[in-house]
Amino acid sequence: MATGKDSARKEGDQRRQIQLPPPHRNFDRQVSLETGFAALFEEANGSKSAAVSPRGSKDRRLLSRNGKSLGPTTAAAAASVAVGGRYGSRRGDFSMFRTKSLSKQQSILPIRKYSGNLQNGEDEAAGAAASCDDSVGEVSVKSVPAGRYFAALRGPELDEVRESEDILLPKDEVWPFLLRFPINCFGICLGLGSQSVLWAAIAASPAMSFLHVSPSVNLAVWLLAAGAFLLVSLTYSLKSAFYFEAVRREYFHPVRVNFFFAPCISLMFLTVGAPTWLAAGRPHPALWCAFVAPLFLLELKIYGQWLSGGKRRLCKVANPSSHLSVVGNFVGAILAGRVGWPEAGRFLWAVGLAHYLCVFVTLYQRLPTSETLPKELHPVYCMFIATPAAASVAWKAVYGEFDAVARSFYFIALFLYISLVVRINFFRGFRFSVAWWSYTFPMTTVSVAAIRYAEEVPTVLSKGLALGLSLTSSAIVSLLLISTLLHGLLWRSLFPNDLAIAISRRRNSSATRTATSIRERRPPANKGNEIKRWAKKSLATAIGNGNHSAKHES
């Protein structure tokens, strides 16, 4: 008798433990994927969640939208979710940006697709991990299109992630130093290298002889520029060796691709501004060939994309940094004049002029198909000065005189310089960035052009203008050098996480990923069954129509 009562009591307890599944929950606002899965699984596994957390289902947090909102990417993390845990803090998977030949895992293994209906919370957690791993895995396989950068990033340099976007790496974790070292650091070499050219011109120019500048100033600046170039080149070479996928992403970036011209331009600046004791005669033509060859090959690639009218056509990707891809032609022409190859310099000058006109008109006209530049004026607009000033100096180098053509380009650069100076208030209130260095060499280049003009027109006004421009550019470079040292050595804020390289190939917001995961979890339709069902319906319809017509006739 007692046994029957015990069995009945056990059956009653089991019935009370069985609970209906919770209804589908709709969120009243857009939340991150991590927050959504945490809330849904906590409701589905209420008792288990209460056992894990002493506060039960009341212990919920709405997490910020960052790289962690992608949820678990490992089987261990998925298993922890299946037993009622939340998506805990995970460490970033930086191996996705590693060079393939050096990575232990050559490629991310494909996760099997779940074709059937998901039965419980464990399968749903595994399916979420699978979909997240698929989105992460495509980083090392396919490149990010140019339009995706404009859609996911904002700012004059496209280095800030929009609020509605998730990234592949966590924001609140410090990334490896090489991943945080951008190609923009070669702007330091551009600024210091152009200063060596400036002080070499001041020391050797008869128009500036009243300053009595010693050649030792040029030597000190040149050594500083050469040391900075060696340091930056070595660091970025290590990044290319260990994190080549990150370098590829910088190459496909609409703004940073132009900075790949910076190493060659910096080397040409160092050659032109070399001290007299180091290069007493003409530089060897082999130097010109070594520096211009990679620049010319990169130009064929970039200019070909502009000309072909594809996804990276000029009206789509044009920005003030595009002047870097043009100014290298004029700097190469200056070096060609130094090595004694004026015809090669004239060829580069013509190529640079043709593409400068295209870039200048595109940026000035702002075609409807082009991405709108930010309203606030940023030091990036100093790039407008660099190309006409370099064209003016290059004409003097390859043709031997500062005639009407050289003066015309100098006056264009001078007008653009003045138009930026009168809007000095727009340059305030911006966060310091290492990319600012790239905007110092345009002011230095226009100072060199002013010195060449003062040599042809030796008046008090021309000499005073050359002196004022030279001192201004040197002062700005000095301030940037001090700021760089303070941010890098004292405050350690010079290299924040480079979020621009961690965007996904497709928009992976919470709503998009949820809809995609729902579509992927649907069982695939059996085409054979569909055809049989359609044939049966058609046959039944035909028989029914025949019977109806026969009755009507009778």
N, C-alpha and C positions, 0 to 999 in steps of 0.2 A: 504493500500500500504506500509506504513511504517512497519506494522507488518510483512509482507512478507519479506521485506529487513532485518529486525532484525533477523528473523528466519534463513534466508540464511547466514547472518553474523555469527550467533552462530554455524551453521553447519560447516562453513568454519574454524572457530576457533577450533572446536572439531577435524576436520580432521588434522589440523596442529599439534594438541597436540599428536595425535597418532603417535608413533614412532615404527619402527621395533625393535625387540629385538636385543641386541648387539651379534655379533658372539662370538663363544667360544674362549677364550683367551688362548694362550699357553705361558707359561713363559720360558724365555731363560735360566734359571738356577733354581736350586732347592731352594724353599723358604719354610718358615714355613706355617703351615695350617692357622694360623691367618692372615698372610700377604695375602695369596691367596684368602681367603674368603672376606677380606676387599676390595681387588682390584676388585673382580668380582661383589660383591654387590654394590660397589660404581658406577661401570659402568652401572649396571642394573637399579639403582635408581638415575640417574644422577641429576635430578632436586631436588629430596629430599635431596641428600647428599649436594648439593650446598646450600640448605636452612639451613642445620645444620651447615655446615662449611663455613665461609665467603670466604675461598680460593677455594671452590668447589672441583673438582676432582684433582686438583694439590696438594692437601694436602694429600700426601701418605707417608707412612713410611714403610721401610722394618725392621721388628722386628727380634730380635735375637731369636735363637732356644732355648726355655726354656719351663718350665712347662706351661706358659701362652699360648703357641701355640696350646694347646688343644682346644682353643676356649671356648665358653660359656658352662657351665654345668648346668645352671638353666634356667627355662622358662623366667625369667625376662631378662636375658642376651640375650636369643634368640629373644625375642620381640624387644629389643633395636636394634639388627642387622636388623630385618625385616623392621624397619622404616627408615633405611638408616644409622644407626650409626655403628661405628667400634667396634671391640672386645676390649673393654676397659680393664683396669687393674683389675683383679679379685683377690680376696683374696683366699689363698689356702684352699682347703677343707681337713682339717686335721682330720675330723671325720672318714675318711676311714681307719685310722690306730688305731682308738679307740677300746677298748675292747667291744665286742658285748653286754655283759650284762649291761654295763654302758652307752652305747650310747643311745641317745633318739630315734634314728632311727635304728631299729634292722638290717635292710638290705636295700640296695639301691633298690628302687622300679624299676622293669623293665620298660623301655620305650617302648611304642607300636611301632611296625614296620610299616614303610610306604610302603605299597605294591603297591600303584598306582603311576602314574607319578606325579612328583612335578610340580605344576602349577605356582607358583610365588616365590618371594624371601622369603616370610614368611615361606613357607613350607620347603624351602631349609635350612633356618637357624634352624628350629626346627629339621630337619633331621640330621644336623651336630651336634646339641646339643645331640640328641639321641645317635648317634654313639660314641660321646666322653664319654657320661655317661656310655655306655655299657663297654667301655674300662676301665673306672675308677672303675666301679662296680665289675669287676672281680678280683680286688685286694684283697678284703676281702673274696673271695670265693675259689680261686685257688692259689696255691703256685707257685713261680717263679722257673723254672727248673735251674739246675746248669749251663747248657750250656748258658743260657740267661745271667747270670752274666758275663761270660767270653766275650760274644759278646757285651754287653752294657757298660762294665766297663773296665778300664785299670789301670795300676800302680801295684807295687809289692803287695799292700794290697787290690787291686780291690775296690778302693774308689773314683775313678775319672770317671765321665761320658764321654763317647766319644762324639765328636762333632756332629755326625750324629744322636744322640739319643735325644729324648724328655723324660722328667720325669713327674710324676704325680703332683708334687708340684712346685710352683714358686721358681726360684733360687734367685731372688732379694728381697725376703721377708724373714724376720727372723722367723724361725720356733719356735715352743714351745721348751723350754729347754729340756724337757724329750725326745722329738724326736731327739734332737741333742746329747743326751748322749749315746755313743755307749758302747757295751760290752767290747770293748778294754780297757776301764778305769780300769778293773780289773788287767791290766798289772802293774798299780801303786802298787797294793797290792803284786803282784809277786816280783817286785823289792825291795820293802821295807821289805817284809817278808823274802826273801832270805838273805838280809843284817843282819837281826836279827840272822839267823842261822850262818852266817859268823862270826859275832862278838862274839857269844857264843862259837864258836869253837876256835877263837883266844884267848879268855880269859881262856879257859879250857885246851888247848893243851899244853903239855910240850915242843913241838918243837917251840912254839912261846912264851915261858915264858920270853925270853929276852926283849920282848916289855913291859912287866908289865902293861898290859891293865886291867883296872878296870872293874868289872862286871856291873858297872853303865852305861857304854857305851852300853852294850847289852840291859839294861833296857830301856834306852832312845829310842833306835832304835825300840825296840819291841812295846813300847807305841805308837810311831809314826805310825808304821805299823798297829797296831790294830785300831787306830783312823781312818786311811785312809780306812781300810777295812769296818768299820762300816758305814762310810759316803758313800762310793761307793755302798755298799750293799743296804743301805736304798734308795738311789736315784734310783738304777736300779729296786728295788722292786716296787717303785712307777711307774716307766715306765712300768713294767709288768702288773701292776694293771690298768693303764689308757690307755696304748697304746700297748696292747698285740699283735696286728697285726704287729706292727713294730718289736717286739721281735721275732715273727715268721719269719719275713723276714731275720733277722740277723741269725737265726738258719739255714736257707736254704742257706745262703751265704757261698761259698766254703772256705773262709778264716776265717770268724768270727765264724763259728761253732766250731772251735778249741778253741776259747776263752771261751766257756761255761765250759771247764774244769778248767779254772783259779780260780773260787771261791773255789773249793775243794782243789786245790793245795795250794792256799794261806792259807787256814785254817790249812793244814798240816804243812806248813812252820812256822806258828805262834805257833803251838804245839811243834814242834821240837826245835825252837829257844826261847822257853819261859824262862824267868829268873829263877834262882835256887830258889829264895824265893817264886815264884809263883807255881812252880812244883818241889818240893824237891825230890820226888821219881819218880817212873815210872808213865807215864800218864795212865789214866784209859782206858782199851780196848774199852769201849763204844765210846770214841772219835774216835778211828780208824774205828769202824763200821759206825759211823755217817758220817764221811768224805769220806770213800771209797765206801760206798753203792751207792750214786748217781753217783759217777765217774764210777763205774763198770757198772751200768745200761746204762749210756751214751756210754760207750765203746762198749757194746753189740750192740747198735744201729749203731754206726759209723763203727765199724769193720765189722758188718754184711753187710753194704752197700759196703764196700770194697770187701768183699768176694763174694757177689752175682753177681757182674759184671754188675750192672744196670747203670743208667745214672750218678750215683755218685760213680762209681768205682774208685779205687785208682789212676790209671794211668790218669784219667780224672780230678780229683780234687786235686791231690797231690801238695802241695806247702810247703815252709819252715815252715809255721805255723802249719803244720800237726804234727810236733814234740811235740807240746803241748798235743796232744791226746795220746802220748806215754810216755812222761816224767812223767805223773801222776802215772803210775805204779811203777816207781822207787822211787818217793817220798813217795808213800804209803808203799813200802817195807822198807824204812828208818824208817817210823813211826811204822811199825809192829815190827821192831827190838827194838824200844824204849819201846813199851808196853809189850814186852815179848812174842810175837807170831812170832817166826822166820819162821815157816812153811808157814804161810800166806804170809809173806814177800817174801819167795822163790817162791811161786806161782805167785805173782804179778811180780816178777823179770823175770820169764820165759815168762809170757805173754808179758811184755814190750819188751823183747829181740826179740821175734818172729816178732812183728810188727815193731820194730825199723829197723830190717834188710830189711823189705819190703819197708818202707818209704825211707830209706837211698839209697837203690839200685834204686828205682824209680826216686828219685830226681837227683841222680848222672848220671844215664843212659839217662834220658830225652827221654822217649819213643816217637815215632812219634805221637801217639794218645794223648799225654799230651800237655797241653797248655804251650807254650814257655815262660820262665821267662824273664823279662826285661833285657836288656844288662847291664844297669848300676847296680853296686853293691849297695845294700841297707842294712841298719842294720838288715833287716829281715833274712839275712844269718847267723846272730849270733845264730839262732835257731839250727844250725847244731852242736853247741858246747854243748848245754844243755843236750841232751839225753845220750851221752857216759860219760859225767862227772857225771851225776846223777846215772848212772848204776854203776860207780866205787865206789861212796860213799855208794850206797845201798848194794853192795856186802860185803863191810866192815861191814855194820850194821847187815846183816842177817847171815853171816858166821863167823864173829868175827875176821877176819884177812884180811890184804891188800896184798893178794897173787898175783900170776901171772895173774889171770883173771881180778882182779880189776886194776892192773897196766896196763894191755893191754888197757882197756877202757880209763884209764886216759891218756895214751900216744896218743890214737886216738883223744881225746878232745884237748890235747895240740897241736897236729899237725894242727888240724882245726883252732885253735885259732891263731897260728902263720901264717897260710895261709891267714887269714883275716887281721892281723896286717900289713903284708907287702904290702897290697893293701889299705892302709889308705886313699889315695887320692880319692878313689872311694866313700868314705863316705861323701864327701863335697858337698855342694850345694843343700841339700834336705830340704824341708819344714818341720818344726818341727810338730810332731803329737803326740798325747797322746799314740798312739800305740808303740812308741819307748820304753816305759817303759817295755814292754814285752821282749825286747831284752837285758835288763840289768841282769836278773837273770841267763842267761847262763854263763856270765862272773863271777858272784858270785858263781855259782855252781862249775865251774872249779877251783876257788880259794879254796873252801872247799876241793875239791879232792887233790889239791896241798898240803894243810895242812896235810891231812891223809897220803900222800906219804912221807912228811917230817918227820912224826912220825915213819915210818918204815925205812926210809933211812935218818938218821939225818946228812946230810952234809951241808956245807956252801952253795953249789949251790941249793940244794933242799929248804933250808930255805929261801934263798934270792929270789928264784922263787916264793915261797908261799907268801912272803911279798910283792913282786912287783905286783903279780896278785891281792892280796887283796886290796892294795892301789889304783890300777887302777880301780877296780870295784867300790870301795867306792867313788872315785872322780867322776866317770861318773854318779853314782846315785845322788850325790850331785848337779852336774851341771843340771841334768834333773829335780831335785826337784826345783831348783831356776828358771829354764826356765818355768816349769809348773805354778809356782806361778805368774811369770811375765805375762805369756800369759792369765792366768785365772783371776787375780785380777786387773792388771794394764792395759794391752792391750785388754783384753776381747776378745781374738781370739782363745781361747783354744778349743771351741766347735762350729765349723762352721756347716752349714747345712749338714746333713748326706745324701748326694745325692744317696748313694749306695742303700738305702732302698726304694727309690721312683721310681725305674725303672718300666716299664710296663712289663706285662707277655709276650707279643709279641712285636716285633719291631713296633713302631708306628711313623715312619718317615712320612713326608708330602706326599711323593709319595705313600707309602703303604696305608696310611689312605684314600687318595683320590681315589685310585683304589678300596679299600674296600667299600667306601661309594657309588661309582658308581654301583658296583655290587649289593649292598643292595637296591639301589633305583630302580633297574629294576623290572618291574612287574613280579610276578611269572608266569611261563608258565602253562597254563591249560592243563593237561595231556589228559583230555577227548577230547578237541578240536584238540590236536595234533594227537590223534588216528584216529578221524574222517577224518581229512585232509589226513592222510597217506592212509586210506582205500579208499577214493575217488580217490587219485592219482593212487593207485594200480589198481582199477577197470577200470579207464580210460585208463591206459596203456595196460591192458589185452584186452579191447575191440578194441583199436587201432591196436594192434598186430594181433588180429583175422581178422579184416577187411583187413589188408594189406596182410595176407597170402591167404585169399579168392580171392582177386583180382589177386594175383600172380598165383594162380592155374587156374583161368579162362583165 
